[in-house]
């Protein structure tokens, strides 16, 4: 009997040792994953104060940590600006994220706005991904048909004729730098409207209504996801970012800032927006969306200036 008890005691000790070793190994694994954040494949949101829609819908292939710290200074600034300019949920949307401090603020993130030319960013991203994976090259050409024409700026609209075969390098540069509408129509026409809407949805995990798939609309939340994806995959889109820094002729978010701003404005039928990346003392993801506001380009410029002044004053 004593021998049996000794054996049981030894077995119990062995079991305890095994359990302790397993716990230690699990702890080491958890700590390794925690400190090696780049190996995690989704945004990890770690504060219960963030909005539920962000919690459900933020997307990226590599880790970036939104520490769910809402920026109170930015929130107060936007509330003051809304009061000054009569901005509300029917005519205004906004997003802000500081890549370095990981503070954020979003206003009216699920409101649908006519996207206007802001859609040209995900269109360009789609084609640069196709070029990167070898399906196209910059020298590949697309045919310009008469139904692609749309008045506006840019060489494709004003110098090329229907029937021309135009290089992707030309189409993609004109699309962003001069916001060429005809170039946009050629690029979208090559995919098909419904197919292209499904393709550009991949830049966000948000639940979007059927309106997104049938019309040229966006939300501040979706646009935030697009720019976050672009930022996190900057090495895949160097030419796009270079062209975005050239676009808009120094207006909108860039007008009163001395920093590089990779951005794209949109203006159509009273909807005026701008969104992109501001490379300041820190790097900022910013978007402003307006509907039916007079001098909206100046309003966006003022918001950009006051925003950067506020956040950089607090960083000193």
Sine and cosine of phi, psi and omega as CSV:
sin_phi,cos_phi,sin_psi,cos_psi,sin_omega,cos_omega
0.00,0.00,-0.66,0.75,0.02,-1.00
-0.89,0.46,-0.63,0.77,0.01,-1.00
-0.88,0.47,-0.68,0.73,0.01,-1.00
-0.89,0.46,-0.68,0.73,0.02,-1.00
-0.88,0.47,-0.65,0.76,0.02,-1.00
-0.89,0.47,-0.67,0.75,0.01,-1.00
-0.89,0.46,-0.70,0.72,0.02,-1.00
-0.88,0.47,-0.66,0.75,0.01,-1.00
-0.89,0.46,-0.68,0.73,0.03,-1.00
-0.89,0.46,-0.66,0.75,0.01,-1.00
-0.90,0.43,-0.66,0.75,0.03,-1.00
-0.89,0.46,-0.65,0.76,0.03,-1.00
-0.90,0.44,-0.66,0.75,0.02,-1.00
-0.88,0.47,-0.67,0.75,0.02,-1.00
-0.89,0.46,-0.67,0.75,0.01,-1.00
-0.90,0.45,-0.69,0.73,0.03,-1.00
-0.87,0.49,-0.69,0.73,0.01,-1.00
-0.88,0.48,-0.70,0.72,0.02,-1.00
-0.88,0.47,-0.69,0.72,0.01,-1.00
-0.88,0.47,-0.68,0.73,0.01,-1.00
-0.89,0.45,-0.66,0.75,0.03,-1.00
-0.89,0.46,-0.68,0.73,0.02,-1.00
-0.88,0.47,-0.68,0.74,0.01,-1.00
-0.89,0.46,-0.71,0.71,0.01,-1.00
-0.89,0.47,-0.67,0.74,0.04,-1.00
-0.90,0.44,-0.65,0.76,0.02,-1.00
-0.89,0.46,-0.68,0.74,0.03,-1.00
-0.89,0.46,-0.67,0.74,0.01,-1.00
-0.89,0.46,-0.71,0.70,0.00,-1.00
-0.89,0.46,-0.69,0.72,0.02,-1.00
-0.90,0.43,-0.62,0.78,0.02,-1.00
-0.89,0.46,-0.71,0.70,0.02,-1.00
-0.90,0.43,-0.61,0.79,-0.02,-1.00
-0.90,0.43,-0.71,0.71,-0.06,-1.00
-0.99,0.11,-0.33,0.94,0.05,-1.00
-0.98,-0.20,0.91,0.42,-0.14,-0.99
-0.88,0.47,-0.45,0.90,-0.06,-1.00
-0.92,0.38,-0.29,0.96,-0.01,-1.00
-1.00,0.07,-0.10,0.99,0.00,-1.00
-1.00,0.06,0.63,-0.78,-0.20,-0.98
-0.98,-0.20,0.15,0.99,0.06,-1.00
-0.63,-0.77,0.32,-0.95,0.20,-0.98
-0.84,0.55,0.66,-0.75,0.13,-0.99
-0.92,-0.39,0.85,-0.52,-0.06,-1.00
-0.96,-0.27,0.86,-0.51,-0.25,-0.97
-0.86,-0.52,0.40,0.92,0.03,-1.00
-0.63,-0.78,0.75,-0.66,-0.15,-0.99
-0.93,0.36,-0.11,0.99,-0.08,-1.00
-0.99,0.10,-0.17,0.99,-0.05,-1.00
-0.96,0.29,0.45,-0.89,-0.03,-1.00
-0.90,0.43,0.54,-0.84,-0.08,-1.00
-0.90,0.44,-0.56,0.83,-0.03,-1.00
-0.93,0.37,-0.57,0.82,0.09,-1.00
-0.93,0.38,-0.68,0.73,-0.01,-1.00
-0.82,0.57,-0.60,0.80,-0.07,-1.00
-1.00,0.06,-0.42,0.91,-0.31,-0.95
-0.86,-0.52,-0.12,0.99,-0.02,-1.00
-0.92,0.39,0.64,-0.77,-0.08,-1.00
-0.72,-0.69,0.60,-0.80,0.22,-0.98
-0.14,-0.99,0.42,-0.91,-0.05,-1.00
-1.00,0.06,-0.32,0.95,0.04,-1.00
-0.84,-0.54,0.31,-0.95,-0.14,-0.99
-0.95,0.30,0.69,-0.73,0.29,-0.96
-0.59,-0.80,0.69,-0.72,-0.16,-0.99
-0.97,-0.25,0.94,-0.33,0.19,-0.98
-0.99,0.11,0.95,-0.31,-0.09,-1.00
-0.99,0.13,0.42,0.91,0.07,-1.00
0.67,0.74,0.68,0.73,0.06,-1.00
-0.95,-0.30,0.98,-0.19,0.01,-1.00
-0.94,0.35,0.74,-0.68,-0.04,-1.00
-0.99,0.17,0.96,-0.26,-0.08,-1.00
-0.92,0.40,-0.59,0.81,0.02,-1.00
-0.89,0.45,-0.70,0.72,0.01,-1.00
-0.92,0.38,-0.66,0.75,0.04,-1.00
-0.85,0.53,-0.72,0.69,0.02,-1.00
-0.90,0.44,-0.64,0.77,0.03,-1.00
-0.87,0.49,-0.75,0.67,-0.03,-1.00
-0.91,0.41,-0.59,0.81,0.07,-1.00
-0.89,0.46,-0.65,0.76,0.04,-1.00
-0.91,0.40,-0.68,0.73,0.02,-1.00
-0.90,0.44,-0.65,0.76,0.03,-1.00
-0.88,0.47,-0.65,0.76,0.02,-1.00
-0.91,0.42,-0.66,0.75,-0.02,-1.00
-0.91,0.42,-0.64,0.77,-0.16,-0.99
-0.95,-0.31,0.10,1.00,0.02,-1.00
0.92,0.40,0.67,0.74,-0.03,-1.00
-0.99,-0.14,0.65,-0.76,-0.06,-1.00
-0.46,-0.89,-0.17,-0.99,-0.08,-1.00
-0.93,0.37,-0.25,0.97,0.01,-1.00
-1.00,0.02,-0.32,0.95,-0.12,-0.99
-0.70,-0.72,0.20,0.98,-0.11,-0.99
-0.46,-0.89,0.64,-0.77,0.14,-0.99
-0.60,-0.80,0.39,-0.92,-0.13,-0.99
-0.37,-0.93,0.58,-0.82,0.22,-0.97
-0.61,-0.79,0.47,-0.88,0.01,-1.00
-0.51,-0.86,0.67,-0.74,0.11,-0.99
-0.50,-0.86,0.78,-0.62,0.07,-1.00
-1.00,-0.09,0.90,-0.43,-0.09,-1.00
-0.89,0.46,-0.53,0.85,-0.10,-1.00
-1.00,0.05,-0.72,0.69,0.00,-1.00
-1.00,0.08,-0.31,0.95,-0.01,-1.00
0.90,0.43,0.45,0.89,0.12,-0.99
-1.00,-0.02,0.51,-0.86,-0.09,-1.00
-0.60,-0.80,0.28,-0.96,0.24,-0.97
-0.40,-0.92,0.77,-0.64,0.08,-1.00
-0.82,-0.57,0.65,-0.76,0.05,-1.00
-0.80,-0.59,0.79,-0.62,0.10,-1.00
0.87,0.49,0.68,0.74,-0.19,-0.98
-0.92,0.39,-0.37,0.93,-0.05,-1.00
-0.98,-0.21,0.12,0.99,0.01,-1.00
-0.96,0.27,0.73,-0.68,0.05,-1.00
-1.00,0.06,0.78,-0.63,0.09,-1.00
-0.84,-0.54,0.50,-0.86,0.23,-0.97
-0.86,0.51,0.81,-0.59,-0.13,-0.99
-0.96,0.28,-0.45,0.89,-0.11,-0.99
0.78,0.62,-0.65,-0.76,-0.12,-0.99
-0.98,0.17,-0.02,1.00,0.08,-1.00
-0.89,0.45,-0.40,0.92,0.00,-1.00
-0.91,0.41,-0.29,0.96,-0.05,-1.00
-0.92,0.39,-0.36,0.93,0.06,-1.00
-0.93,0.38,-0.83,0.56,0.04,-1.00
-0.90,0.44,-0.49,0.87,0.09,-1.00
-0.88,0.48,-0.73,0.68,0.02,-1.00
-0.89,0.46,-0.66,0.75,0.01,-1.00
-0.86,0.51,-0.67,0.74,0.02,-1.00
-0.84,0.54,-0.73,0.69,-0.06,-1.00
-0.96,0.30,-0.61,0.80,0.04,-1.00
-0.91,0.41,-0.55,0.84,0.09,-1.00
-0.91,0.42,-0.64,0.77,0.04,-1.00
-0.91,0.42,-0.60,0.80,0.05,-1.00
-0.92,0.38,-0.69,0.73,-0.01,-1.00
-0.88,0.47,-0.57,0.82,-0.03,-1.00
-1.00,-0.05,0.09,1.00,0.14,-0.99
1.00,-0.03,0.05,1.00,0.02,-1.00
-0.96,0.28,-0.50,0.87,0.09,-1.00
-0.73,-0.68,0.21,-0.98,0.24,-0.97
-0.82,-0.57,0.18,-0.98,0.05,-1.00
-0.91,0.42,-0.35,0.94,0.03,-1.00
-1.00,0.00,-0.10,0.99,0.10,-1.00
-0.87,0.49,0.53,-0.85,-0.05,-1.00
-0.88,-0.48,0.49,-0.87,0.14,-0.99
-0.84,-0.54,0.56,-0.83,-0.05,-1.00
-0.99,0.11,0.71,-0.70,0.04,-1.00
-1.00,-0.05,0.92,-0.40,0.03,-1.00
-0.97,-0.23,0.30,-0.95,-0.11,-0.99
-0.88,0.48,-0.52,0.85,-0.01,-1.00
-0.98,0.21,-0.04,1.00,0.08,-1.00
-0.99,0.14,-0.30,0.95,-0.11,-0.99
-0.91,0.41,0.71,-0.71,0.16,-0.99
-0.54,-0.84,0.77,-0.63,-0.07,-1.00
-0.86,0.51,0.47,-0.88,0.02,-1.00
0.50,-0.87,-0.22,-0.98,0.00,-1.00
-1.00,0.09,0.12,-0.99,0.09,-1.00
0.96,-0.29,0.49,-0.87,-0.05,-1.00
-0.94,0.34,-0.56,0.83,-0.01,-1.00
-0.89,0.45,-0.69,0.72,0.00,-1.00
-0.92,0.39,-0.63,0.78,-0.21,-0.98
-0.96,-0.29,-0.20,0.98,-0.04,-1.00
-0.85,-0.53,-0.41,0.91,0.00,-1.00
-1.00,-0.06,0.39,-0.92,0.01,-1.00
-0.91,-0.41,0.48,-0.88,0.09,-1.00
-0.82,0.57,0.66,-0.75,-0.07,-1.00
0.97,-0.23,-0.27,0.96,0.00,-1.00
-0.95,0.31,0.54,-0.84,0.19,-0.98
-0.98,-0.20,0.89,-0.45,-0.18,-0.98
-0.92,-0.39,0.72,-0.70,-0.01,-1.00
-0.91,0.41,0.55,-0.83,0.07,-1.00
-0.86,0.51,-0.58,0.82,0.01,-1.00
-0.85,0.53,-0.63,0.78,0.02,-1.00
-0.96,0.29,-0.74,0.68,-0.03,-1.00
-0.86,0.51,-0.70,0.71,-0.08,-1.00
-0.95,0.32,-0.59,0.81,0.04,-1.00
-0.94,0.34,-0.72,0.69,0.01,-1.00
-0.90,0.43,-0.57,0.82,0.01,-1.00
-0.81,0.58,-0.67,0.75,-0.11,-0.99
-0.99,-0.13,-0.78,0.63,-0.11,-0.99
-0.91,0.42,-0.72,0.70,-0.03,-1.00
-0.95,-0.32,0.12,0.99,0.00,-1.00
0.76,0.65,0.75,0.67,-0.11,-0.99
-0.95,0.32,0.90,-0.44,-0.05,-1.00
-0.94,0.33,-0.61,0.80,0.01,-1.00
-0.91,0.41,-0.66,0.75,0.06,-1.00
-0.86,0.50,-0.67,0.74,0.03,-1.00
-0.87,0.49,-0.69,0.73,-0.03,-1.00
-0.92,0.39,-0.58,0.81,0.05,-1.00
-0.91,0.42,-0.71,0.70,-0.04,-1.00
-0.91,0.41,-0.70,0.71,0.02,-1.00
-0.94,0.35,-0.65,0.76,-0.01,-1.00
-0.87,0.49,-0.53,0.85,0.03,-1.00
-0.92,0.39,-0.46,0.89,0.00,-1.00
-1.00,-0.03,-0.63,0.78,-0.17,-0.98
0.98,-0.17,0.69,-0.73,-0.16,-0.99
-0.86,0.52,-0.79,0.61,-0.05,-1.00
-0.89,0.46,-0.65,0.76,-0.01,-1.00
-0.92,0.40,-0.64,0.77,-0.03,-1.00
-0.93,0.37,-0.57,0.82,0.04,-1.00
-0.90,0.43,-0.63,0.78,0.05,-1.00
-0.92,0.40,-0.61,0.79,-0.02,-1.00
-0.91,0.42,-0.69,0.72,-0.08,-1.00
-0.98,0.20,-0.20,0.98,0.10,-0.99
-0.89,0.45,-0.43,0.90,-0.10,-1.00
-0.90,0.44,-0.25,0.97,0.00,-1.00
-0.99,0.16,0.03,1.00,0.01,-1.00
-0.55,-0.83,0.55,-0.83,0.10,-0.99
-0.99,-0.13,0.15,0.99,-0.04,-1.00
-0.94,0.35,0.48,-0.88,0.15,-0.99
-0.98,0.19,0.90,-0.44,-0.03,-1.00
-0.91,-0.42,0.58,-0.81,-0.06,-1.00
-0.96,0.27,0.14,-0.99,0.01,-1.00
-0.88,0.48,-0.40,0.92,0.02,-1.00
-0.86,0.51,-0.58,0.81,-0.01,-1.00
-0.88,0.48,-0.58,0.81,-0.08,-1.00
-1.00,0.07,-0.20,0.98,-0.05,-1.00
-0.91,-0.41,-0.17,0.99,-0.07,-1.00
-0.63,-0.78,0.32,-0.95,0.06,-1.00
-0.99,0.10,0.98,0.19,-0.01,-1.00
-0.82,-0.57,0.26,-0.96,0.08,-1.00
-0.53,-0.85,0.17,-0.99,0.19,-0.98
-0.79,-0.61,0.41,-0.91,0.10,-1.00
-0.82,0.57,-0.61,0.80,0.01,-1.00
-0.91,0.42,-0.72,0.69,0.04,-1.00
-0.89,0.46,-0.69,0.72,-0.02,-1.00
-0.90,0.43,-0.60,0.80,0.10,-1.00
-0.85,0.53,-0.73,0.69,-0.01,-1.00
-0.88,0.47,-0.64,0.77,0.02,-1.00
-0.87,0.49,-0.75,0.67,-0.04,-1.00
-0.94,0.34,-0.57,0.82,0.09,-1.00
-0.89,0.46,-0.67,0.74,0.03,-1.00
-0.89,0.46,-0.71,0.70,0.02,-1.00
-0.86,0.51,-0.71,0.71,0.00,-1.00
-0.89,0.45,-0.74,0.67,-0.06,-1.00
-0.93,0.38,-0.34,0.94,0.02,-1.00
-0.90,-0.44,0.58,0.82,-0.07,-1.00
-0.81,0.58,-0.58,0.82,-0.04,-1.00
-0.93,0.37,-0.26,0.97,0.04,-1.00
-1.00,-0.01,-0.23,0.97,-0.11,-0.99
-0.75,-0.66,0.71,0.70,-0.08,-1.00
-0.88,0.47,-0.65,0.76,-0.02,-1.00
-0.94,0.35,-0.63,0.77,0.04,-1.00
-0.87,0.49,-0.73,0.69,0.00,-1.00
-0.91,0.42,-0.62,0.79,0.06,-1.00
-0.87,0.49,-0.71,0.71,0.00,-1.00
-0.93,0.38,-0.59,0.81,0.03,-1.00
-0.91,0.42,-0.51,0.86,0.06,-1.00
-0.94,0.34,-0.41,0.91,0.00,-1.00
-1.00,0.03,-0.30,0.95,-0.19,-0.98
-0.96,0.28,0.30,-0.95,0.16,-0.99
0.96,0.28,0.06,1.00,0.12,-0.99
0.80,0.61,0.64,0.77,0.08,-1.00
0.97,0.23,0.27,0.96,-0.01,-1.00
-0.98,-0.21,-0.10,-1.00,0.03,-1.00
0.86,0.52,-0.72,-0.69,-0.08,-1.00
-0.84,0.54,-0.46,0.89,-0.11,-0.99
-0.99,0.10,-0.30,0.96,-0.25,-0.97
-0.82,0.57,-0.70,0.71,-0.08,-1.00
-0.96,-0.29,0.27,0.96,-0.03,-1.00
-0.92,-0.40,0.63,-0.77,0.03,-1.00
-1.00,-0.04,0.06,1.00,-0.03,-1.00
-1.00,-0.01,0.29,-0.96,0.22,-0.97
-0.92,0.40,0.70,-0.71,0.05,-1.00
-0.73,-0.68,0.92,-0.39,0.07,-1.00
-1.00,-0.02,0.97,-0.23,-0.17,-0.99
-0.59,-0.81,0.21,-0.98,0.07,-1.00
-0.58,-0.81,0.85,-0.53,0.04,-1.00
-1.00,0.00,0.25,-0.97,0.14,-0.99
-0.59,-0.81,0.66,-0.75,-0.01,-1.00
-0.54,-0.84,0.89,-0.45,0.00,-1.00
-0.34,-0.94,0.84,-0.54,0.17,-0.98
0.80,0.60,0.69,0.72,0.06,-1.00
1.00,-0.03,-0.17,0.98,0.10,-1.00
-1.00,-0.05,0.85,-0.53,-0.01,-1.00
-0.72,-0.70,0.83,-0.56,-0.07,-1.00
-0.67,-0.74,0.25,-0.97,0.21,-0.98
-0.42,-0.91,0.61,-0.79,0.03,-1.00
-0.44,-0.90,0.44,-0.90,0.00,-1.00
0.26,-0.97,-0.44,-0.90,-0.09,-1.00
-0.86,-0.50,0.81,-0.58,0.06,-1.00
-0.97,-0.25,0.87,-0.50,-0.03,-1.00
-0.99,-0.11,0.99,0.17,-0.02,-1.00
-0.99,-0.17,-0.58,-0.82,0.08,-1.00
-0.87,0.49,-0.60,0.80,0.25,-0.97
-0.90,-0.44,-0.03,-1.00,0.06,-1.00
-0.96,-0.28,0.77,-0.64,-0.12,-0.99
-0.84,-0.54,0.71,-0.70,0.12,-0.99
-0.99,-0.16,0.87,-0.49,-0.16,-0.99
-0.68,-0.73,0.63,-0.78,0.10,-0.99
-0.56,-0.83,0.66,-0.75,0.04,-1.00
-0.76,-0.65,0.76,-0.65,-0.07,-1.00
-0.78,-0.62,0.77,-0.63,-0.06,-1.00
-0.71,-0.70,0.41,-0.91,0.05,-1.00
-0.67,-0.74,0.83,-0.55,0.14,-0.99
0.92,0.39,0.49,0.87,0.02,-1.00
-0.97,-0.26,0.75,-0.66,0.06,-1.00
-0.92,0.40,0.57,-0.82,0.01,-1.00
0.77,0.64,0.70,0.71,-0.07,-1.00
-0.90,0.45,-0.51,0.86,0.02,-1.00
-0.89,0.45,-0.64,0.77,0.04,-1.00
-0.95,0.33,-0.59,0.80,0.06,-1.00
-0.87,0.49,-0.71,0.70,0.01,-1.00
-0.89,0.45,-0.67,0.75,0.03,-1.00
-0.88,0.48,-0.68,0.73,0.02,-1.00
-0.91,0.42,-0.66,0.75,0.03,-1.00
-0.88,0.47,-0.69,0.72,0.02,-1.00
-0.86,0.51,-0.71,0.71,-0.02,-1.00
-0.91,0.41,-0.75,0.67,-0.03,-1.00
-0.91,0.41,-0.58,0.81,0.04,-1.00
-0.89,0.46,-0.78,0.62,-0.05,-1.00
-0.92,0.38,-0.63,0.78,0.07,-1.00
-0.86,0.52,-0.65,0.76,-0.04,-1.00
-0.93,0.38,-0.77,0.63,-0.10,-1.00
-0.95,0.31,-0.54,0.84,-0.02,-1.00
-0.99,0.16,-0.45,0.89,0.13,-0.99
-0.90,0.43,-0.64,0.77,-0.01,-1.00
-0.95,0.31,-0.33,0.95,-0.01,-1.00
-1.00,0.04,-0.20,0.98,-0.05,-1.00
-0.95,0.31,0.00,0.00,0.00,0.00
